[in-house]
Amino acid sequence: MGLVRDIMVRNVVTIEHDKTAKEVASLLSERGISSLVVVKDGNPIGLVTERDLARKVSTTDRKSSEVMLSEIMSANFRWVEPMTPIEDAVQKMLNKKIRRLLVLDNGKLVGIITETDLAKYLRSKLLIEGAVDDVTALNRKVVKKS
């Protein structure tokens, strides 16, 4: 298998820690994504998802413009390095029951991988392996007939 750097999304959308839930929702909608990395002074300090918005904002009687990002974000994010084998990243996600991992290189945010990224990678890997198996089987038939 490959390395995290091979499948990570490099253009990570971030949001400053001092924003509101309304600003989070707007940015998620505008970019068509499901999560944002929360940063302070350029460093990742948390993660906020659509699920966080749905669960944590809708259960209050406050307007989303009054709910601060710090109230809904998860500060307990998980991460891997770019040179981490994909199998290790998958195992970490399964063990921790999480859907995304930040990719940090020397403490700096360089990417993110999600369940969707892993599914696309595994699908392409299975298709390639299937094609190789088909070619190998075809070659065996040709050799036997010769």
C-alpha positions in Angstrom: 0.0 0.0 0.0 1.0 3.6 -0.3 1.6 6.5 2.0 -0.7 9.1 3.4 0.9 11.8 1.3 -0.3 9.9 -1.8 -3.9 10.3 -1.0 -4.2 13.3 1.3 -6.0 16.5 0.3 -3.4 19.2 0.3 -5.7 22.3 0.1 -7.2 22.1 3.5 -9.9 24.7 4.2 -9.3 26.3 7.6 -11.2 28.7 9.8 -9.9 31.0 12.6 -10.8 29.9 16.1 -12.7 33.1 17.0 -15.5 32.7 14.4 -19.2 31.8 15.0 -21.2 28.7 14.1 -23.0 30.7 11.4 -19.6 31.5 9.8 -18.7 27.8 10.0 -22.0 26.9 8.3 -21.5 29.5 5.6 -18.0 28.3 4.8 -19.0 24.7 4.7 -21.8 25.4 2.4 -19.8 27.7 0.1 -17.0 25.2 -0.3 -19.2 22.1 -0.5 -17.3 20.3 2.3 -18.2 18.6 5.5 -15.4 19.8 7.9 -13.0 22.6 8.6 -9.7 22.7 10.5 -9.8 25.3 13.2 -6.6 27.3 13.5 -5.0 29.8 15.8 -1.9 31.7 14.8 -1.7 29.4 11.8 -1.6 26.2 13.9 -4.4 23.6 14.0 -6.2 23.5 17.3 -9.3 21.6 16.4 -11.8 20.3 13.9 -15.4 21.2 13.3 -17.9 19.2 11.2 -21.4 19.4 9.8 -22.3 16.9 12.5 -21.0 19.2 15.2 -23.2 22.0 13.9 -26.2 19.8 13.7 -25.8 18.3 17.2 -24.4 21.2 19.1 -26.1 24.3 17.6 -29.5 22.9 17.0 -29.8 21.8 20.7 -29.5 25.3 21.9 -32.1 28.1 21.8 -29.4 30.5 20.5 -28.9 31.8 17.0 -25.9 30.3 15.2 -24.4 33.8 15.0 -24.3 33.8 18.8 -22.6 30.4 19.2 -18.9 30.6 19.2 -16.8 28.0 17.2 -14.9 27.2 20.4 -18.2 25.8 21.8 -18.8 23.3 19.0 -15.4 22.3 17.7 -13.5 19.2 18.8 -10.1 20.1 20.2 -9.3 16.4 20.5 -8.4 15.8 16.8 -6.2 12.9 15.6 -3.4 13.2 13.1 -0.7 11.3 11.1 2.4 12.3 9.2 2.7 12.4 5.4 5.0 9.3 5.4 2.6 7.2 7.5 1.6 4.0 5.7 -2.1 4.2 4.6 -2.8 0.9 6.5 -1.7 2.6 9.7 -3.9 5.6 9.0 -6.9 3.3 8.3 -6.2 1.4 11.6 -6.0 4.6 13.6 -9.3 5.7 12.1 -11.0 2.4 12.9 -9.6 2.2 16.4 -10.6 5.7 17.3 -13.9 5.5 15.4 -13.2 8.7 13.5 -13.9 9.8 9.9 -10.9 12.2 9.3 -7.3 12.6 10.1 -5.2 15.7 9.9 -1.8 15.4 8.3 0.9 17.3 10.1 4.5 17.6 9.1 6.7 18.9 11.9 3.5 20.2 13.6 2.4 22.2 10.5 -0.9 21.3 8.7 -0.1 19.9 5.3 -3.3 17.9 4.5 -6.3 15.9 5.6 -7.6 12.4 4.8 -11.1 11.3 5.1 -13.1 8.1 4.8 -14.0 9.2 1.3 -10.3 9.6 0.3 -9.6 6.1 1.7 -12.6 4.6 -0.1 -11.5 6.1 -3.4 -8.0 4.9 -3.0 -9.1 1.4 -2.0 -11.5 1.2 -4.9 -8.9 2.2 -7.4 -6.5 -0.3 -5.9 -9.0 -3.1 -6.1 -9.8 -2.2 -9.7 -6.2 -2.2 -10.6 -5.6 -5.5 -8.9 -8.7 -7.0 -10.6 -7.4 -5.8 -14.0 -3.9 -7.4 -13.3 -5.6 -10.6 -12.3 -7.6 -10.6 -15.5 -4.5 -10.0 -17.6 -2.6 -12.7 -15.7 -5.5 -15.2 -16.2 -5.7 -14.3 -19.9 -1.9 -14.8 -20.3 -2.1 -18.2 -18.7 -4.9 -19.3 -21.2 -2.8 -18.0 -24.1 0.3 -19.9 -22.9 -1.6 -23.1 -22.4 -3.0 -23.0 -26.0 0.4 -22.4 -27.5 
